[in-house]
Amino acid sequence: MIKNIVHRVINVLYPFSCPYCRSKIDIEFGTCNDCWPKITAIEKPFCTQCATPIEAAFINEEKCGSCLLTPPEFDQSMAAFAYSDLTKKLTLRLKRGQATPVARYMAHHMLRVGQRMLGESDYIIPVPLHNNRLKSRGFNQSTLLAKSLDPTSKKKINTHILRRHKDTPSQGQLKRRAREENIKKAFLTYPNLEKNIINDKVFTLIDDVMTTGATLNACAKVLKDNGAKKVNALVFSRAIR
């Protein structure tokens, strides 16, 4: 009762707003009636490995044809929403402004689909930025998302296992094959890392968007090559091919 009253008072003083258009809404982490039809939650059936929706005809399959033919390095991935103009807009706001309310909204929905994945992880790794990009932006949006997840997961976040040693051009305008070439060998483990930190451990990679999966694949390969037992990926939005 008291908790509900406190929430109502807070909502009057600091009204919740739609993260996409910033119009007033009634609940935290909600979406206004105008924007909600323009975003698509990724729901079952979807490929358990790359999070791509599976056609109804293949509803009993766990993996899509692409993952069966050419499995990615990561074992499982989850995404809250399909990539769209609105989710792109939100991601750009996060990257350009270190917008904590945006990060909290995105992380809330990532946690909604990925809580079990995070629970089984030994470590949570935000996809790292190269030092040049980190200095120019001032923060890593993937780290901000990771820190905005479930408070009980914070102790699992580790930013000193994987590093981006190659300052690659932006992936934004590149096709799938070019993305794979661009990101190849861009990641390494930190020097003098104790082998038992990675060996036989379960990891979850955190990123804002999965487009072709090339970046997450490159990260997962480094971890697998160093003995990781399982590598998962959790993102806010996923491009549907």
C-alpha positions in Angstrom: 0.0 0.0 0.0 2.7 2.5 1.1 4.9 1.4 -1.8 2.1 2.1 -4.3 1.5 5.6 -2.9 5.2 6.3 -3.1 5.2 5.3 -6.8 2.2 7.5 -7.5 3.9 10.5 -5.9 7.1 9.9 -7.8 5.1 9.6 -11.0 3.5 12.9 -10.4 6.7 14.7 -9.6 8.8 12.8 -12.3 6.4 11.4 -14.9 7.4 8.4 -16.8 8.0 9.0 -20.5 8.1 6.8 -23.6 11.7 6.1 -24.4 11.1 6.5 -28.1 9.1 9.7 -28.4 9.3 11.0 -24.8 5.5 11.4 -24.4 4.1 10.9 -20.9 3.1 7.3 -20.0 1.8 5.7 -16.8 4.3 3.0 -16.1 8.1 2.7 -15.9 9.8 0.9 -18.8 6.6 1.1 -20.8 5.9 2.4 -24.3 3.2 4.8 -25.5 0.3 3.6 -27.6 1.6 5.3 -30.7 5.1 3.7 -30.5 4.2 0.2 -29.3 2.8 -1.0 -32.6 6.0 0.1 -34.4 8.3 -2.2 -32.4 8.3 -6.0 -32.4 9.1 -8.2 -29.5 11.0 -11.3 -30.4 8.9 -14.2 -29.2 8.8 -17.9 -29.7 9.4 -19.6 -32.0 12.9 -18.3 -32.7 16.3 -19.9 -33.2 17.9 -20.7 -29.9 21.3 -20.0 -31.3 20.9 -16.7 -33.2 17.5 -15.5 -32.0 16.1 -15.2 -35.5 12.3 -15.9 -35.6 11.5 -19.3 -37.2 8.7 -19.8 -39.7 5.6 -21.6 -38.3 6.3 -24.6 -40.6 9.5 -25.2 -38.6 8.0 -24.5 -35.2 9.4 -27.7 -33.7 12.9 -26.9 -34.8 15.3 -25.4 -32.2 17.7 -23.8 -34.7 17.3 -22.0 -38.0 18.7 -23.5 -41.2 21.6 -21.0 -41.2 22.8 -22.1 -37.8 22.4 -25.7 -38.7 24.6 -25.3 -41.8 27.1 -22.8 -40.4 26.9 -22.6 -36.6 28.1 -19.4 -35.0 30.8 -19.5 -32.3 28.3 -18.5 -29.6 26.0 -21.2 -28.2 22.8 -19.2 -27.6 21.5 -15.7 -28.0 18.5 -13.7 -26.8 17.1 -10.4 -28.1 14.3 -8.3 -26.7 13.2 -6.7 -29.9 13.6 -6.8 -33.6 15.8 -4.1 -35.0 13.7 -1.2 -36.4 13.8 2.5 -37.0 12.6 3.1 -33.4 15.1 0.7 -31.7 17.9 2.3 -33.9 16.8 5.7 -32.7 17.1 4.5 -29.1 20.5 2.9 -29.6 21.9 6.1 -31.1 20.6 8.1 -28.2 22.4 5.7 -25.8 25.6 5.9 -27.8 25.6 9.7 -28.2 24.5 10.7 -24.8 25.3 8.1 -22.1 21.6 8.3 -21.4 21.0 6.3 -18.2 17.2 6.2 -18.4 17.5 4.8 -21.9 20.0 2.2 -20.7 17.7 1.2 -17.9 14.8 0.7 -20.3 16.9 -1.3 -22.7 18.4 -3.4 -19.9 15.0 -4.0 -18.3 13.8 -5.7 -21.5 17.0 -7.5 -22.0 16.7 -8.9 -18.5 13.1 -9.9 -19.3 14.3 -12.3 -21.9 17.7 -13.2 -20.6 17.4 -13.6 -16.9 18.0 -17.4 -16.9 21.0 -16.9 -19.3 22.6 -14.4 -16.9 21.9 -16.6 -13.9 23.9 -19.5 -15.4 26.8 -17.3 -16.4 30.1 -17.2 -14.5 31.0 -13.9 -16.1 29.1 -11.2 -18.0 31.3 -9.4 -20.6 30.2 -6.2 -22.3 31.5 -6.2 -25.9 34.6 -4.0 -25.6 35.4 -0.9 -27.5 38.9 0.0 -28.8 40.7 2.6 -26.6 40.4 5.2 -29.3 36.7 4.8 -29.6 36.3 4.7 -25.8 38.3 7.9 -25.4 36.3 9.8 -28.0 32.9 8.6 -26.7 33.8 8.6 -23.1 32.0 5.4 -22.2 31.2 2.0 -23.5 27.4 1.6 -24.1 27.6 -2.1 -23.7 29.1 -1.7 -20.2 26.4 0.8 -19.3 23.8 -1.8 -20.4 25.5 -4.5 -18.4 25.6 -2.4 -15.3 21.9 -1.5 -15.7 20.8 -5.2 -15.6 19.7 -7.0 -12.5 21.8 -5.7 -9.5 22.6 -9.3 -8.5 24.4 -9.7 -11.8 26.8 -6.8 -11.3 29.4 -8.8 -9.5 29.7 -11.1 -12.6 30.6 -8.2 -14.9 34.2 -8.5 -16.0 35.8 -5.9 -18.4 39.3 -7.3 -18.0 39.0 -10.6 -19.9 38.4 -9.5 -23.4 39.9 -6.5 -25.2 39.5 -4.9 -28.6 43.1 -4.4 -29.9 42.2 -3.6 -33.5 40.5 -0.2 -34.2 38.2 -1.3 -36.9 35.9 1.0 -39.0 32.3 1.2 -38.1 30.3 -1.9 -39.0 27.2 0.2 -39.8 27.2 0.3 -43.6 29.0 -3.0 -44.3 27.5 -6.1 -45.7 27.7 -9.5 -43.9 31.0 -10.7 -45.5 32.6 -7.3 -45.2 31.6 -7.2 -41.5 33.2 -10.6 -40.9 36.4 -9.5 -42.5 36.4 -6.1 -40.8 36.0 -7.6 -37.3 38.3 -10.7 -37.8 41.0 -10.9 -35.2 39.9 -7.6 -33.6 39.6 -9.1 -30.1 42.1 -10.7 -27.8 42.3 -11.7 -24.2 44.2 -9.5 -21.8 47.9 -10.4 -21.5 48.9 -12.5 -18.5 45.3 -13.6 -18.0 45.1 -16.7 -15.7 43.9 -19.6 -17.8 41.4 -20.8 -15.2 39.4 -17.5 -15.5 38.2 -18.6 -18.9 38.7 -22.4 -18.9 35.4 -24.4 -18.5 33.4 -21.2 -17.7 30.1 -19.9 -19.0 30.0 -16.4 -20.4 27.3 -14.0 -21.6 28.3 -11.2 -24.0 26.3 -8.0 -23.8 25.7 -5.6 -26.7 23.1 -3.2 -27.9 22.4 -4.6 -31.4 23.1 -7.8 -33.2 23.0 -7.3 -37.0 24.9 -10.2 -38.7 26.4 -11.4 -35.4 29.9 -10.9 -36.7 31.1 -9.0 -33.6 29.6 -11.4 -31.1 30.9 -14.3 -33.2 34.5 -12.8 -33.1 34.3 -12.3 -29.3 32.9 -15.8 -28.7 35.6 -17.4 -30.8 38.4 -15.9 -28.7 36.7 -17.2 -25.5 36.1 -20.6 -27.0 39.7 -20.8 -28.3 40.8 -20.1 -24.7 38.7 -22.9 -23.2 35.3 -21.4 -22.5 32.6 -24.0 -21.9 29.7 -22.0 -23.2 29.3 -18.5 -24.7 25.9 -16.8 -24.8 24.9 -13.4 -26.2 22.2 -11.0 -24.9 21.2 -7.9 -26.9 18.5 -5.3 -26.9 17.6 -5.7 -30.6 18.3 -8.1 -33.4 18.2 -7.4 -37.2 15.9 -9.9 -38.8 17.3 -11.3 -42.0 
